[in-house]
Amino acid sequence: MDEKQTKEKIMMVLEKIRPFINHDGGDLEFVDFKDGIVYVKLLGACAGCSMIDSTLQDGIANLLMEEVDGVLGVMNVSDDTAINPTNE
């Protein structure tokens, strides 16, 4: 699977998760996939939720790693978080 196909598969899996996140007043946005890490932005009620780590690791990450080859983890990014902090 090439990078474009991997990103499309990631977005399909995220669409399956979205209704559960929407149910609790939140949402998520796919930002990027780089070096095995899926970068998402949690929005709405999810942005400040105390369960954000559990949602990311126990929910989103587990499902993505199970369904998409090459996914090693998930990271939440915010407006002030750079995807590539070394600016390479």
C-alpha positions as CSV (number, residue, x, y, z in Angstrom):
1,M,0.0,0.0,0.0
2,D,1.5,3.4,-1.0
3,E,1.3,6.5,1.2
4,K,-1.8,7.8,-0.6
5,Q,-3.7,4.5,-0.1
6,T,-2.6,4.4,3.6
7,K,-3.9,7.9,4.2
8,E,-7.2,7.0,2.5
9,K,-7.5,3.9,4.7
10,I,-6.8,5.9,7.8
11,M,-9.5,8.4,6.9
12,M,-12.0,5.6,6.3
13,V,-11.2,4.2,9.8
14,L,-11.6,7.6,11.4
15,E,-15.0,8.0,9.7
16,K,-16.0,4.8,11.5
17,I,-14.9,6.3,14.8
18,R,-16.5,9.7,14.2
19,P,-20.1,8.9,15.3
20,F,-18.9,7.7,18.7
21,I,-16.9,10.9,19.2
22,N,-19.7,13.1,17.9
23,H,-22.1,11.4,20.4
24,D,-20.1,12.9,23.2
25,G,-20.0,16.3,21.7
26,G,-16.6,16.0,20.1
27,D,-15.0,15.5,16.7
28,L,-11.7,14.8,15.1
29,E,-9.8,15.9,12.1
30,F,-7.1,13.9,10.2
31,V,-4.0,16.1,10.0
32,D,-1.2,13.9,8.7
33,F,0.5,10.5,8.6
34,K,4.2,10.5,9.0
35,D,6.8,7.9,10.2
36,G,4.0,5.5,11.4
37,I,2.2,8.2,13.5
38,V,-1.3,9.4,12.6
39,Y,-1.7,13.0,13.6
40,V,-5.2,14.0,14.5
41,K,-6.8,17.1,16.0
42,L,-9.5,16.5,18.6
43,L,-12.2,19.1,18.5
44,G,-15.3,20.2,20.4
45,A,-15.8,18.5,23.8
46,C,-12.8,16.2,23.1
47,A,-10.4,19.1,23.0
48,G,-10.5,19.7,26.8
49,C,-11.7,16.3,28.0
50,S,-9.9,14.5,30.8
51,M,-10.3,11.2,28.9
52,I,-8.3,12.4,25.9
53,D,-5.4,10.0,26.4
54,S,-7.7,7.1,26.8
55,T,-9.7,8.0,23.7
56,L,-6.5,8.4,21.7
57,Q,-4.7,5.3,22.9
58,D,-7.4,2.8,23.8
59,G,-9.8,3.8,21.1
60,I,-8.4,5.5,18.1
61,A,-4.8,4.1,18.1
62,N,-5.8,0.5,18.8
63,L,-8.3,0.5,16.0
64,L,-6.0,2.2,13.5
65,M,-3.1,-0.1,14.3
66,E,-5.4,-3.1,13.9
67,E,-6.9,-2.0,10.6
68,V,-4.1,-0.1,8.8
69,D,-0.7,-1.6,8.1
70,G,2.2,0.7,9.1
71,V,0.3,2.7,11.8
72,L,2.4,2.7,15.0
73,G,0.5,5.2,17.1
74,V,-1.6,8.3,17.2
75,M,-0.8,11.8,18.4
76,N,-3.2,14.7,19.0
77,V,-2.0,18.1,17.7
78,S,-3.4,21.4,18.7
79,D,-2.9,24.8,17.1
80,D,0.3,25.4,19.1
81,T,1.7,21.9,18.5
82,A,4.0,21.4,15.6
83,I,3.9,18.0,13.8
84,N,7.6,18.3,13.1
85,P,9.1,20.2,16.1
86,T,12.7,20.1,14.6
87,N,11.4,21.9,11.5
88,E,13.2,19.4,9.2
